[in-house]
Each structure stands twice: as structure tokens, then as C-alpha cells.
């Protein structure tokens, strides 16, 4: 029997902490699987606020609000360009129990409309958690490019005010921006394809992508892209005997095996740690390429690492600090 509006509201109040728990596990699960697939992306998650749930209940006039509100938990997967949408979509389908997919990218008959194509999935969250009726918790997953995400967040603030109809010229201006979003995505994709014609650049970029994807499973603290580019060029010389795909799997296995140790290293020596704030050192402990350094130190590649570092212009203490963090001598 469907819950009344009042019953649905109170159930959500009670269930929200468990929904958040399942959502956190699902976010981590997606980040790890997308990283293994080498899909560069940002994964965010949120549970609907209780006030927003109540507002939607009354605004939509649902007959079965508990079942019909499918975005009680939401996940957003944002990729740099549209060439990564399909790999991300395939991996989400593979690693989660997907209930429904709404993919409007190739729907005919809307060519004359300025709308960004919807790419949403409804999926069962990980953790085997269920509501009092025994139905497993689900989440709505939105899959977008960075350009579409920017447009969507901006337009939502301006166009979707309850009870307010925006001026026609404002609405039209915002929808005209969709054409620029499409052009932006096309040019980014074209640039990625052009870069693939330069193997020496591609390998370093791919290694950095691998490190960033695994690093995000430990922390979302921002890092210096300029420093990453300088360091990754050196580290790439130590990984010449294996292709990037094989090394990606090797780095993921290393991270799984030493997860607690790596997490402790970032906690004890990262940018918010007492060590860093006191000494201003251990700079690489806040950088994704630190994972490659740790992996090289742990897998008997330290002498190759030492040789490549000595041939560079990077400060010696950057490397010795990381060796100290890992507990080995160089």
C-alpha cells in the first residue's frame, strides 16, 4: 500500500542516514572501478535534503511518493569530454545493478532543439541495504561532460526557481549556450585525438591520468598540475618496460595491497598534516604522482628511480622525503 505524503516524509527522515551510508559506499565503488577502466572523471554524491524531499512531495502531487521520488540519492559522474561518456557508461553498467537507462544522445526528432541530451541511470546501490519494505536502495546517476555540467549547474540556478517564470530572453540566451557547449566538447575531443599522435607526450599523460584516478580513491585534496607534469616526465623513464594498461593494473593492485599504509602516509605527511605545516616539506605527499614513487620504491625499482631522478633537475629532497615516508633508504 502506498505511503501517504506524511508517512513518506517521516520515513525519509529515518532512512536518510542509511541512504547516505549506502551512497558513500557506492561513490567509492564507482571511483575504484572507473579508475581501473582508466576513465578520467570526477564522482560526486549527495542525498536529497529532508526539506527538498518534502518540497518535491507536495510540488509534484505524487500518488506514491516513496516509490516515485527516485533521486533520494544522487551520483554525478563528470568526464572531461564526450569521448569518455561511453566508456564510463559501460563501466557503470558493468559494476552496478542498473535498473534503467535514459540516454537521449541519439534520440531522433530533437535536432532543432537547443537542449543537452540526458544521460541518466537508475541503479541499485552497493552494500545490500534496503528500506523497511525490503526494496534495495537505489540512486540516480547523472553522466555528463564538464562543459554540460557547468551549463546545467548555472542554468538550474536561473531557470528552475519554484513559482517563478524567467523572462523569455533569459531562457533563450541560456539555451543558446548549448551550441557553444557542443562546440567546446567537440574541440576538446579533437584535441585529445590530436595529442594521441605524439607518443612521447601520450605516455606521460596516460601515466599521470592513471596516478590521478587511483589517488582520488584516497583523497580529493587539490594538487599542483605544473608540479605533476615536471615529476611525471621523470617517473615515466622508470616504467619503460611495461605498457600503460599493464602498469595501470599494477598500480591498482599496489594501492589495494597497501591501502592502509598509503592512507596513513597521506594523513601523516599530506598538506594538512603536522609534518607539512611544521617543516614545509613532503610536498609530493599531496601529489598523485607520489603513488608511482611509492610503487617504485616498494617493487625493487628504487635504483632505477634514483638514477632517473639524479639525471633530472628536480630537488633531491623531494625524492628522499618520499623514501622516508615509505620507510626505505635511497
C-alpha positions as CSV (number, residue, x, y, z in Angstrom):
1,X,0.0,0.0,0.0
2,X,1.5,3.4,-0.9
3,X,2.7,5.6,1.9
4,X,0.9,8.9,2.4
5,X,2.8,12.2,2.0
6,X,3.2,12.5,5.7
7,X,4.4,8.8,6.1
8,X,6.9,9.2,3.2
9,X,8.3,12.3,4.7
10,X,8.9,10.7,8.1
11,X,10.3,7.5,6.6
12,X,12.8,9.6,4.6
13,X,13.9,11.4,7.8
14,X,14.5,8.0,9.5
15,X,16.1,6.3,6.5
16,X,18.4,9.2,5.3
17,X,21.4,8.2,7.4
18,X,21.3,4.7,6.0
19,X,20.9,6.0,2.5
20,X,23.9,8.2,3.0
21,X,25.9,5.2,4.2
22,X,25.0,3.3,1.0
23,X,25.7,6.3,-1.1
24,X,29.2,6.7,0.3
25,X,30.0,3.1,-0.4
26,X,28.6,3.4,-4.0
27,X,30.6,6.5,-4.7
28,X,33.8,4.8,-3.6
29,X,32.9,1.7,-5.6
30,X,32.4,3.7,-8.7
31,X,35.6,5.7,-8.2
32,X,37.6,2.5,-7.9
33,X,36.1,0.8,-10.9
34,X,36.2,3.8,-13.2
35,X,39.9,4.3,-12.2
36,X,40.6,0.7,-13.2
37,X,39.0,1.3,-16.5
38,X,41.1,4.5,-16.8
39,X,38.1,6.7,-17.2
40,X,39.2,10.2,-16.1
41,X,36.3,11.6,-14.2
42,X,35.0,13.3,-11.0
43,X,32.4,11.4,-9.0
44,X,30.3,13.4,-6.5
45,X,27.3,12.1,-4.5
46,X,24.6,13.6,-2.3
47,X,21.4,12.5,-0.5
48,X,18.4,14.8,-1.0
49,X,17.9,17.2,1.9
50,X,14.9,16.4,4.0
51,X,13.4,19.9,3.2
52,X,13.9,19.2,-0.6
53,X,12.3,15.8,-0.3
54,X,9.2,17.4,1.4
55,X,9.1,20.2,-1.1
56,X,9.1,17.8,-4.0
57,X,6.5,15.6,-2.4
58,X,4.0,18.5,-2.3
59,X,5.0,20.2,-5.6
60,X,4.6,17.0,-7.7
61,X,1.4,15.6,-6.2
62,X,2.8,12.1,-6.2
63,X,0.4,9.2,-5.6
64,X,3.2,7.0,-4.2
65,X,5.9,9.5,-3.1
66,X,8.3,7.0,-1.6
67,X,8.5,5.0,-4.8
68,X,8.1,7.8,-7.3
69,X,10.9,10.0,-5.9
70,X,13.8,8.1,-7.4
71,X,16.5,10.7,-6.7
72,X,16.6,10.4,-2.9
73,X,20.3,9.6,-3.6
74,X,22.1,11.1,-6.5
75,X,25.5,10.5,-8.0
76,X,27.1,12.7,-10.7
77,X,29.9,11.4,-12.9
78,X,31.6,14.2,-14.9
79,X,34.1,13.4,-17.6
80,X,36.4,15.9,-19.4
81,X,35.0,15.3,-22.9
82,X,32.3,13.3,-24.6
83,X,34.6,10.6,-25.9
84,X,34.7,9.2,-22.3
85,X,30.9,9.1,-21.9
86,X,30.5,5.6,-23.4
87,X,33.5,4.0,-21.5
88,X,32.0,5.5,-18.3
89,X,28.5,4.3,-19.2
90,X,29.8,0.8,-19.9
91,X,31.7,0.5,-16.7
92,X,28.8,1.8,-14.6
93,X,26.6,-0.9,-16.2
94,X,29.2,-3.5,-15.5
95,X,29.9,-2.7,-11.9
96,X,26.4,-1.8,-10.7
97,X,23.0,-3.4,-11.0
98,X,21.4,-0.9,-13.4
99,X,17.6,-0.7,-13.3
100,X,17.0,1.9,-16.0
101,X,18.9,4.0,-18.5
102,X,17.7,7.3,-20.1
103,X,20.0,8.1,-23.0
104,X,18.8,10.8,-25.2
105,X,22.0,11.4,-27.1
106,X,20.9,9.6,-30.3
107,X,17.1,10.1,-30.0
108,X,15.8,11.3,-33.4
109,X,13.4,14.2,-33.8
110,X,15.1,16.8,-31.5
111,X,17.7,18.1,-33.8
112,X,16.1,21.5,-33.9
113,X,16.0,21.9,-30.1
114,X,18.7,23.5,-28.0
115,X,18.8,21.0,-25.1
116,X,21.6,19.0,-23.7
117,X,20.9,15.3,-24.1
118,X,20.0,13.5,-20.9
119,X,22.2,10.5,-19.9
120,X,20.8,9.2,-16.6
121,X,20.9,5.8,-15.0
122,X,18.9,4.3,-12.1
123,X,21.0,1.8,-10.2
124,X,20.9,-0.3,-7.0
125,X,23.5,1.0,-4.5
126,X,26.2,-1.3,-3.1
127,X,26.1,-2.7,0.4
128,X,22.9,-4.8,0.2
129,X,20.9,-2.2,2.2
130,X,17.1,-1.9,1.8
131,X,14.1,0.1,3.0
132,X,11.6,-1.3,5.5
133,X,9.6,-2.9,2.6
134,X,12.7,-4.8,1.6
135,X,13.3,-2.8,-1.6
136,X,17.1,-2.2,-2.1
137,X,18.2,1.4,-2.0
138,X,18.7,3.0,-5.4
139,X,20.4,6.1,-6.7
140,X,20.1,8.2,-9.8
141,X,23.4,8.6,-11.7
142,X,23.9,11.6,-14.0
143,X,26.7,11.2,-16.5
144,X,27.9,14.5,-18.1
145,X,30.9,16.2,-19.7
146,X,32.5,19.1,-17.8
147,X,31.0,21.6,-20.2
148,X,27.5,20.2,-19.9
149,X,27.9,20.1,-16.1
150,X,28.9,23.8,-16.0
151,X,25.9,24.8,-18.1
152,X,23.5,22.6,-16.2
153,X,24.5,24.0,-12.8
154,X,24.4,27.6,-14.0
155,X,21.0,27.2,-15.8
156,X,19.4,25.4,-12.9
157,X,20.1,28.4,-10.6
158,X,18.5,30.7,-13.1
159,X,15.7,28.8,-14.8
160,X,14.3,26.5,-12.1
161,X,13.0,28.7,-9.4
162,X,9.7,27.3,-8.0
163,X,6.9,29.7,-8.8
164,X,9.0,32.0,-10.9
165,X,8.9,32.0,-14.7
166,X,12.2,33.5,-16.1
167,X,12.0,36.2,-18.9
168,X,11.9,34.6,-22.3
169,X,15.1,36.4,-23.4
170,X,17.0,35.0,-20.4
171,X,15.8,31.4,-21.1
172,X,16.6,31.8,-24.8
173,X,20.1,33.1,-24.0
174,X,20.9,30.2,-21.7
175,X,19.6,27.6,-24.2
176,X,21.7,29.3,-27.0
177,X,24.8,28.5,-24.9
178,X,24.1,24.8,-25.6
179,X,25.5,25.3,-29.1
180,X,28.8,26.6,-27.5
181,X,28.8,23.6,-25.1
182,X,28.6,21.3,-28.1
183,X,31.4,23.1,-29.9
184,X,33.5,23.1,-26.7
185,X,33.1,19.3,-26.3
186,X,33.9,18.7,-29.9
187,X,37.1,20.8,-29.8
188,X,38.3,19.1,-26.5
189,X,37.7,15.7,-28.1
190,X,39.6,16.8,-31.2
191,X,42.5,18.0,-29.1
192,X,42.7,14.6,-27.3
193,X,42.8,12.8,-30.6
194,X,45.5,15.1,-31.9
195,X,47.6,14.6,-28.8
196,X,47.4,10.8,-29.4
197,X,49.6,11.4,-32.4
198,X,52.6,12.2,-30.1
199,X,53.5,9.0,-28.3
200,X,56.1,10.6,-26.0
201,X,53.5,13.1,-24.7
202,X,50.7,10.5,-24.6
203,X,52.7,8.1,-22.3
204,X,53.4,10.7,-19.7
205,X,49.8,12.0,-19.8
206,X,48.5,8.5,-19.5
207,X,50.7,7.6,-16.6
208,X,49.5,10.8,-14.8
209,X,45.9,10.0,-15.6
210,X,46.4,6.6,-14.0
211,X,48.0,8.0,-10.9
212,X,45.3,10.7,-10.6
213,X,42.5,8.2,-10.8
214,X,43.9,6.0,-8.1
215,X,44.9,9.0,-6.0
216,X,41.3,10.2,-5.9
217,X,40.3,7.0,-4.1
218,X,42.5,8.2,-1.2
219,X,41.8,12.0,-1.1
220,X,40.2,14.8,-3.1
221,X,42.7,17.4,-2.0
222,X,43.7,19.6,-4.9
223,X,47.3,19.3,-6.3
224,X,49.6,21.2,-8.5
225,X,49.3,20.3,-12.2
226,X,52.5,22.0,-13.0
227,X,54.5,20.0,-10.5
228,X,52.8,16.8,-11.7
229,X,53.9,17.4,-15.2
230,X,57.5,18.0,-14.1
231,X,57.7,14.9,-12.0
232,X,55.8,12.5,-14.2
233,X,58.3,13.1,-17.1
234,X,61.0,11.7,-14.8
235,X,58.9,8.9,-13.4
236,X,57.9,7.7,-16.9
237,X,61.6,6.8,-17.5
238,X,61.3,4.3,-14.8
239,X,58.3,2.5,-16.3
240,X,59.6,1.8,-19.8
241,X,59.4,-2.0,-19.6
242,X,55.6,-2.2,-19.4
243,X,52.8,-0.6,-21.3
244,X,50.5,1.8,-19.6
245,X,47.5,-0.5,-19.5
246,X,49.5,-3.1,-17.7
247,X,51.0,-0.6,-15.4
248,X,47.6,0.8,-14.5
249,X,46.6,-2.6,-13.3
250,X,49.9,-2.9,-11.4
251,X,49.3,0.4,-9.7
252,X,45.8,-0.5,-8.8
253,X,46.9,-3.8,-7.3
254,X,49.6,-2.0,-5.3
255,X,47.1,0.5,-4.0
256,X,44.7,-2.3,-2.9
257,X,47.5,-4.2,-1.2
258,X,48.9,-1.2,0.7
259,X,45.8,0.9,1.1
260,X,46.0,1.4,4.8
261,X,49.7,2.2,4.6
262,X,49.2,4.7,1.8
263,X,46.3,6.3,3.5
264,X,48.4,6.7,6.7
265,X,51.2,8.3,4.7
266,X,48.8,10.9,3.2
267,X,47.3,11.6,6.6
268,X,50.7,11.9,8.4
269,X,52.5,13.8,5.7
270,X,49.9,15.4,3.4
271,X,49.1,19.1,3.1
272,X,47.1,19.3,6.3
273,X,49.5,17.2,8.4
274,X,51.6,18.5,11.3
275,X,54.8,17.4,9.4
276,X,54.0,19.5,6.4
277,X,52.7,22.5,8.4
278,X,55.8,22.5,10.6
279,X,58.5,21.8,8.1
280,X,57.0,22.8,4.7
281,X,58.4,19.6,3.3
282,X,56.9,16.3,1.9
283,X,55.5,18.3,-0.9
284,X,54.9,15.3,-3.1
285,X,52.7,13.7,-0.4
286,X,49.9,15.9,-1.7
287,X,50.5,14.9,-5.3
288,X,49.1,12.0,-7.3
289,X,52.5,11.0,-8.7
290,X,53.5,10.1,-5.2
291,X,51.7,6.8,-5.8
292,X,54.1,5.9,-8.6
293,X,57.0,6.8,-6.4
294,X,55.7,4.6,-3.6
295,X,55.1,1.8,-6.0
296,X,58.6,2.1,-7.5
297,X,60.1,2.1,-4.0
298,X,58.1,-1.0,-2.9
299,X,58.7,-3.1,-6.1
300,X,62.5,-3.0,-6.3
301,X,62.7,-0.2,-8.8
302,X,64.4,2.2,-6.4
303,X,67.7,2.3,-8.1
304,X,66.1,3.0,-11.5
305,X,64.1,5.7,-9.7
306,X,67.3,7.1,-8.1
307,X,69.1,7.2,-11.5
308,X,66.2,8.9,-13.3
309,X,65.9,11.5,-10.5
310,X,69.6,12.3,-10.5
311,X,69.5,12.9,-14.2
312,X,66.7,15.5,-13.8
313,X,66.7,19.0,-12.3
314,X,64.2,18.2,-9.6
315,X,65.3,18.8,-5.9
316,X,66.8,15.7,-4.3
317,X,64.9,16.2,-1.1
318,X,61.6,15.7,-2.9
319,X,62.5,12.1,-3.5
320,X,64.3,11.4,-0.3
321,X,61.3,12.8,1.7
322,X,59.1,10.3,-0.1
323,X,61.5,7.5,0.6
324,X,61.5,8.5,4.3
325,X,57.7,8.4,4.3
326,X,57.7,5.0,2.8
327,X,60.4,3.8,5.2
328,X,63.2,3.0,2.8
329,X,66.7,4.4,2.2
330,X,67.9,5.8,-1.1
